[in-house]
Amino acid sequence: MSADGKIQLYSLATPNGMKVAIALEELELPYDAHKIDIGKNEQFKPEFLAVSPNNKIPAITDPNGPDGKPLHLFESGAILLYLAEKTGKLLPKDPAKRVEAIQWLFWQMGGVGPMFGQFGHFYKYAPEKIPYAIERYNKEVNRLLGVLEKQLEGQDYLVGEYSIADIATFPWVRCIDFGYNAKDVIGLDKYKNVTAWVERCHSRPASQKGAKVTPF
């Protein structure tokens, strides 16, 4: 735990892991980053399990949590929402827009993350190539990209202004190309609004810095 009040980030530069580092940079919150090397099973160490009992990255410890008490938190969406509410930033002030941003955050957590991850597993990492699985998740990735393409029509970000919904989602879309090498297989370039939005999000200084925290 930090003796100087800094948030402690436990992560790795996966799409999920990048989210929290990017948010911390956007919010200009002081933090220390600790790499959790899942390739070496460091997520199963007792000291990490004390913070993240589900043995998944990312996780944080905020020594100045609610009522000034230390807080351990896991699940990237929960962390993003906590940080936004703690600072009053990265969520719209308008109540309707705020709920809309949270809606798209949950959409990423329940759809984009799991489905893109399953596609990546079966397309790139599975020891046996299973055409049915690759086709199934390719179709679902494309369906989700179509939803995203429509939502971004006529606006720069998911709910108009940059929010935790964008931070949660764009690293997963980038991963199609830079993680899975599947841009052409998915046909990513046909989603013009999506590709412009990804570049818009990724080009932000906080995104550039956050993506390099806890590298592989």
Backbone hydrogen bonds, N-H to C=O, Kabsch-Sander energy under -0.5 kcal/mol:
donor,donor_aa,acceptor,acceptor_aa,energy
7,I,30,P,-2.0
8,Q,61,T,-2.9
9,L,7,I,-0.6
9,L,32,D,-3.2
10,Y,59,A,-3.0
11,S,9,L,-0.5
11,S,34,H,-2.3
13,A,214,T,-2.0
14,T,12,L,-2.5
18,M,14,T,-2.8
19,K,15,P,-1.1
20,V,16,N,-0.7
21,A,17,G,-1.1
22,I,18,M,-2.8
23,A,19,K,-2.3
24,L,20,V,-2.7
25,E,21,A,-2.1
26,E,22,I,-2.7
27,L,23,A,-2.6
28,E,24,L,-0.6
28,E,25,E,-0.7
29,L,24,L,-1.9
32,D,7,I,-2.5
34,H,9,L,-3.0
36,I,11,S,-2.8
37,D,35,K,-0.7
38,I,36,I,-1.1
40,K,37,D,-1.4
41,N,38,I,-1.1
42,E,37,D,-2.1
44,F,41,N,-1.7
45,K,42,E,-1.4
48,F,45,K,-0.8
49,L,45,K,-2.5
50,A,46,P,-1.5
51,V,48,F,-1.4
52,S,48,F,-3.1
55,N,52,S,-2.3
59,A,10,Y,-1.9
60,I,73,L,-2.7
61,T,8,Q,-1.9
62,D,71,L,-2.9
65,G,62,D,-0.7
65,G,69,K,-1.4
68,G,65,G,-2.0
69,K,66,P,-1.6
71,L,62,D,-2.1
73,L,60,I,-2.5
75,E,58,P,-0.9
79,I,75,E,-2.3
80,L,76,S,-2.6
81,L,77,G,-2.3
82,Y,78,A,-2.4
83,L,79,I,-2.8
84,A,80,L,-2.3
85,E,81,L,-2.3
86,K,82,Y,-2.5
87,T,83,L,-1.8
88,G,84,A,-2.0
89,K,84,A,-1.1
98,R,94,D,-2.8
99,V,95,P,-2.1
100,E,96,A,-1.9
101,A,97,K,-2.5
102,I,98,R,-2.1
103,Q,99,V,-2.4
104,W,100,E,-2.1
105,L,101,A,-1.9
106,F,102,I,-2.5
107,W,103,Q,-2.0
108,Q,104,W,-1.9
109,M,105,L,-2.2
110,G,106,F,-2.8
111,G,107,W,-1.9
112,V,107,W,-1.0
113,G,108,Q,-2.7
115,M,111,G,-2.5
116,F,112,V,-2.6
117,G,113,G,-2.2
118,Q,114,P,-2.2
119,F,115,M,-2.3
120,G,116,F,-2.7
121,H,117,G,-2.2
122,F,118,Q,-2.4
123,Y,119,F,-2.9
124,K,120,G,-2.4
125,Y,120,G,-1.1
125,Y,121,H,-0.9
126,A,121,H,-2.9
130,I,128,E,-0.6
134,I,130,I,-2.3
135,E,131,P,-2.8
136,R,132,Y,-2.6
137,Y,133,A,-2.4
138,N,134,I,-2.1
139,K,135,E,-2.3
140,E,136,R,-1.7
141,V,137,Y,-2.6
142,N,138,N,-2.3
143,R,139,K,-2.2
144,L,140,E,-2.4
145,L,141,V,-2.5
146,G,142,N,-2.0
147,V,143,R,-1.8
148,L,144,L,-2.3
149,E,145,L,-2.8
150,K,146,G,-2.0
151,Q,147,V,-2.1
152,L,148,L,-1.9
153,E,150,K,-1.1
155,Q,152,L,-1.8
159,V,161,E,-0.6
160,G,157,Y,-1.6
161,E,159,V,-0.6
164,I,90,L,-2.2
166,D,163,S,-0.7
167,I,163,S,-1.8
168,A,164,I,-2.2
169,T,165,A,-1.2
170,F,166,D,-2.5
172,W,169,T,-1.0
173,V,169,T,-1.3
174,R,170,F,-2.4
175,C,171,P,-1.5
176,I,172,W,-0.7
176,I,173,V,-0.9
177,D,173,V,-0.6
177,D,174,R,-1.1
178,F,174,R,-2.6
179,G,175,C,-1.6
180,Y,175,C,-2.9
181,N,177,D,-1.0
182,A,176,I,-3.2
186,I,182,A,-2.6
187,G,183,K,-1.6
188,L,183,K,-2.4
190,K,187,G,-1.5
191,Y,188,L,-2.0
192,K,190,K,-1.3
195,T,191,Y,-2.6
196,A,192,K,-2.0
197,W,193,N,-2.0
198,V,194,V,-2.7
199,E,195,T,-1.9
200,R,196,A,-2.1
201,C,197,W,-2.7
202,H,198,V,-3.1
203,S,199,E,-1.9
204,R,201,C,-1.2
207,S,204,R,-0.6
208,Q,204,R,-2.1
209,K,205,P,-2.1
210,G,206,A,-2.9
211,A,207,S,-2.1
212,K,209,K,-1.2
213,V,210,G,-1.2
